[in-house]
Amino acid sequence: MSTGRPSLAIIPAFVRSDAELEVLLRCLVSLATTAPDARVMVVDDHSPERALVDNLQIACDELGFELVRKDENSGFSRTVNVGLRRALETGADAV
């Protein structure tokens, strides 16, 4: 059932290896392919491998997704809350 409101898909991220980044990128490409009109926000919880996050930024830019880079690692709940706040501020449903 559609509410008529836009939706925002929130993807929390914390990448420590090339393998973890690869899984995340496959998910993002799949989402872009199956839901091309979706608004997507990836929220990085200050991943320790900053070079991997730089690669994630490139992928998000190419896919038209927003990447929010947190300044400190604060855990899953607070990371998701970044996206939930954005959804609330913009009147979107969070997915």
C-alpha positions in Angstrom: 0.0 0.0 0.0 1.5 3.3 -1.1 1.3 6.3 1.2 1.9 8.7 -1.7 5.0 10.0 0.2 8.5 9.6 -1.2 10.6 6.9 0.4 14.3 6.9 1.4 16.2 3.6 1.6 18.8 3.8 4.3 21.8 1.5 4.0 24.1 1.5 7.1 27.7 0.6 6.2 30.9 -0.4 7.9 33.6 -1.8 5.6 36.8 -3.3 6.7 37.9 -5.2 3.7 37.7 -5.4 -0.1 35.4 -8.4 0.2 33.0 -6.5 2.4 33.0 -3.5 0.0 32.3 -5.9 -2.9 29.2 -7.3 -1.2 28.0 -3.8 -0.4 28.6 -2.7 -4.0 26.7 -5.7 -5.4 23.8 -4.8 -3.2 23.8 -1.2 -4.3 24.0 -2.1 -8.0 21.1 -4.5 -7.5 19.1 -1.9 -5.8 19.8 0.6 -8.6 18.8 -2.0 -11.2 15.6 -3.2 -9.6 14.4 0.2 -8.2 16.0 2.8 -10.4 13.8 5.6 -9.0 14.6 4.8 -5.4 16.2 7.5 -3.2 19.1 5.8 -1.4 21.3 7.1 1.4 24.3 5.0 2.4 25.5 6.0 5.9 29.1 5.0 6.7 29.8 4.4 10.4 33.4 5.7 10.1 34.8 2.6 8.5 38.4 2.0 9.5 39.6 1.6 5.9 39.1 5.1 4.6 40.4 4.2 1.1 37.5 1.7 0.8 35.1 4.5 1.7 36.6 6.6 -1.0 35.8 3.8 -3.5 32.3 3.6 -2.0 31.9 7.3 -2.6 32.8 6.8 -6.3 30.2 4.1 -6.6 27.5 6.1 -4.9 28.2 9.1 -7.2 27.9 6.9 -10.2 24.7 5.3 -9.0 23.2 8.7 -7.9 23.1 7.6 -4.3 24.0 9.8 -1.3 26.8 8.8 0.9 27.0 10.3 4.4 30.4 9.8 6.2 30.1 9.9 9.9 33.1 11.4 11.8 33.1 8.7 14.5 32.0 5.1 14.8 28.9 5.0 17.0 27.2 1.7 16.1 24.3 0.5 14.0 21.4 2.2 15.7 23.0 5.7 15.6 24.0 5.1 12.0 20.5 4.2 11.0 19.2 7.2 12.9 21.1 9.5 10.6 18.9 8.3 7.7 15.8 8.2 9.8 16.3 11.9 10.7 16.7 12.8 7.0 13.5 10.9 6.2 11.7 12.7 9.0 13.0 16.1 7.8 12.0 15.5 4.2 8.7 13.9 4.9 9.8 10.6 3.4 9.0 7.1 4.5 12.1 5.2 5.7 12.9 1.9 4.1 
